[in-house]
Every structure is written in structure tokens, then in C-alpha cells.
Amino acid sequence: MSISNLLLSAQEGKLLDQKDAITLLNVDYHSEDFYKLLSTANYLSRTEYDNKGLIFAQIGINAEPCSVNCKFCSMGQNHYSLPVTQRKNIAEILSELDLLLTSGIDDFFLMTTADYPINDFMDIAKIARKNLPDNIRFVANIGDFVHETAKRLKDIGFTGVYHINRLREGIDTTLKPETRINTLNAVRDAGLELYYCVEPIGPEHSYDELAAEMIRARDYDVKVMAVMRRTPVKGTPLYEKGQISAIELTKIAAVARLVTRPKRAMNAHEVTQMSLLAGVNQLYAEYGANPRDTESQTEKNRGFSVTQARNMLWEAGYK
């Protein structure tokens, strides 16, 4: 099928398969088809999301060496790259949450490393939930867990979980894909909303790998989808492999938008203005530790503020 016909099928709501995704990912940047791809993804987000831009915010509540030892993460225990180790106390978290709420956000995430004690996390989450307005979704970004833990998260008041099967899981991380998928199933079976992302994308990843994760996300009926390029963090094992370009991230975002068909939002991370023309309508503001940063307070370095995120969405014409 030609590129034009594939794009027309997507615009008409027909589901694209993995082969179709790979075909679109192979579109040449210099071709007319490339701009048709961006245009189609952009059109769908402008119309299906009523041209609404969303701002999600995340607080990383600890900066500590992590035993999962992801080769791309600044907090892997064998290559820990942050200047300090620390855990935020509840007063610090509530102060940052208050700042975020005053600035105006749509969804709020609490993030930890995989080793963070789950009961300690639950205790913090209970207090945070009481300070969160009912209209703001509450999302956990933590390590792997079983169904009973997913039920506890829901009982506390979490509405969703960010969790993924990362690219080359079990090769660039110490976790088995089966472990990650079991957690995905626990999230789904507990009735929590799953937030998904194809990440962390590097120059070495094939389009087959990317397309497989796009289809996986759709199979879980994700409402919020994302793609993320790997940030080369100095000192990590994958640093020398480098980074994909902004235009490549933009193309991948457009294809993910068409293949996955998220109902509420599409994100590219870390965002560039270019990717906002490829169907991306959602951005993150970040506080605390960040796996892509060597500063323990990413808001002072790589992380966006709510104001920066809002301005970027405004520049792209989103409400």
C-alpha cells in the first residue's frame, strides 16, 4: 500500500499493523510523504483532542543508586552520576506539589527508583492524594509490582500508572521483559489507566523494535502515549552510542500517533518545537531526580517548568 493510502486509512480510523508502522517509519525526511505524515498526525490531534494542550507534572522523590542498573540511566548503581543521594520528605513534596497546582496542571506523577520501599511510597501517596484536587489524575511511576499492589494503588486514589517494556529490556537493563509485562497486566486488571512510551530510543534501535512497542501500547488500549529519545548521560554505558535527531523523534512521534491512536494525549520527550507539528499535544514539567539528568534537582537543569511547557504549547497553537 502506498504511503498516501496508509495515511488515508489512518485518518479514516482504520488500524495500522506492525508492517504498516515500519513502512511509515522508513519515510524519507526529504520527501513529500514526510510532510503528509506530519500533517495527518497533526490533523488528528487538533481535531480529536479539540486542539487542547495538556501539561503533566512529575516529582522524582528519591535520588539513589538503583539495582536495575539501566545502561542509560544516571541512577544505575554501577554508574551513579548524580552529585548526592537523597529522599524528599513529605514537606518538600507537598511544597512542590502546591507550586505545581498553583501553576496549573492536568495530571500529577510521583516517581521513584525501582528499589524504593513500596510501603514508604504508599504512605507519601496517601498524603499527596489528600492535597490533590479531584479533577487532576494521580499517576504512579515506580518499579515492578504484582496485582495486589496495583489494587492498593487504586485504593489510595491513584488513577493510573506509567509503566513500559523498555527497548532492549533484559539487555540494557537487568529486568526480564516478562516481569515488565506482568506489571502491565496488573495495571490493566486493577482498572488503572496505563500510560505508555516507546523509550529510550537510540540510534541503534531498529524500526521493527519501535513498531512492536507501538502495537503493544495499542493492545493495552492506552489513552496517553509517548515516544522518548535517549539522552546521552555522561558516565552511563550507552553514552557513546549518542542520540537520535529531533527530526527523527518527530517522525517517530507522528507514526506512534497514527498507529497507537491514543484517546487523550500524545507526547514526545524531551520535546522540541518541531515535534509539536507531529500530533504532540502534551508536555511534562519535572521536579526532583531525573534519569536523564546529572543534577538531583532537574528543575534547575533539564526539566521544564509548567510555564515553559505552557508557552511551548501556546507557540504551537494549542489551547
Beta strands, then each sheet from edge to edge (+ up, - down):
strand 1: 54-60
strand 2: 62-63
strand 3: 86-87
strand 4: 107-111
strand 5: 137-141
strand 6: 160-162
strand 7: 193-201
strand 8: 224-229
strand 9: 265-269
strand 10: 282-288
sheet 1: 9+ 8+ 7+ 6+ 5+ 4+ 1+ 10+
sheet 2: 2+ 3-
end
